[in-house]
């Protein structure tokens, strides 16, 4: 093969250019610290880099964003549940203190006021939010758990048709003292004809079966619909007066009648003994009892029905009536917990929310309501006894009214003793009820803590995985600075040597010998 100077020049320039390209490549790697500048540099490494970057990006999302967000939600829930548990612990202590029979009516009223304030604090805790999202309201994170004070300024207030679903285990009995013959008696009117036949025999006491609904102060004149296993139970009468409702059942018990009445004031369905026995014989412990009723009067702190029941809300906004149906699937037995979950790993989620039903029951408010009703009766009867005692102290045995006042006082004292014993028993049962609420809250605290512990383990694993994948990514993409520096220096020396050799070769041609 004939080798000319031109061929040698071309080959030298080609090799010098390749050397320069290698030097540029190494220089680029030194400045970027990456092996690749384009996929064609090494397709295998490029494909692996894309996969590793995707994994690192996902792990970064899980570890730096999702997991901290979930942890914050769980922390807010933990603090709220902890506050609720502390409040319930105080309620147990107050109820235990009130169970002391030596306390006066004034002492009991002070304790009840403290319990009422604790109850308000308990429910206000349920409105806690995280980043503008209420944590106990399931999917309705834009809605408070309970009504706030703004609802009291609405005219008209929202009207809810509520369907409450219970079993016969929800029934209990309430002790009632029939003291109506003493109603209104004072130091000035004890001589009235309607009080002339009052005696101890006029006072009686009875236990009445009831189904205590979730709310009191229900709509007047609206009879609830009651169905047990699909069979309608007739409600015979509706009262807005507590005393009339209880008297109607007491009268039915005396006459061995089957009777069901509804008291809208207290939100109670009252059953006579015969009516309850009939119901008990026709249902099983699992039979669903549906009670549909209406409530259109709300106060600050009342739990919103849409978080608990199938209901229909009717509101008026800007003169327009708006109707919204909530949880209608509950009526078909398709109730599902509104669980909020965070993705914290590959195909791995963690539940972050605690629902209202798990932590905040209507029963706490209703238990306090029962105490308020009983204490109101005890306070009233205490005043009656004190009034009649003063009247008797101002009389002598020779006075015409002495015997009558003595009988009235004996009747009032008997009613007082009945009610005082009932209050004592109610406070004793309240201890158990409050302890039950505390146990439920502690279960919610435990479950929330378990999720937090699991999230901590997941976060630690995510951190390790992220470190591992970042290491793999670095090994796949990053250059060895030392090795690259050596190669670059070597390339520079080679380039300079090539220039010197090529310069010498190109100085000589065939013309030098002609």
Secondary structure, 3 states (H helix, E strand, C coil): CCCCHHHHHHHHHHHHHHHHHHHHHHHHHHHHCECCCCHHHCHHHHHHHHHHHHHHHHHHHHHHHHHHHHHHHHHHHHHHHHHHHHHHHHHHHHHHHHCCCCCCHHHHHHHHHHHHHHHHHHHHHCCCEECCEECCCCCCCCCCCECCHHHHHCCCCCEEEEEEEECHHHCEEEEEEECHHHCCCCCCCCCCHHHCCCCHHHCEEEEEEEEECCCCCCCCCCCCEEEECCEEECCCEEECCHHHHHHHHHHHHHCCCCCEEEECCCCEEEECHHHHHHHHHHCCCCCCEEEEEEECCCCCCCECHHHCCEEEEEEEECCEEEEEEECHHHHHCCCCCCCCEEEEECCEEEECCCCHHHHCCHHHHHHHHHHHHHHHHHHHHHHHHHHHHHHHHCCCCCCCCHHHHHHHHHHHHHHHHHHHHHHHHHHHHHHHHHHHHHHHHHHHHHHHHHHHHHHHHHHHHHHHHHHHHHHHHHHHHECCHHHHHHHHHHHHHHHHHHHHHHHHHHHCCHHHHC
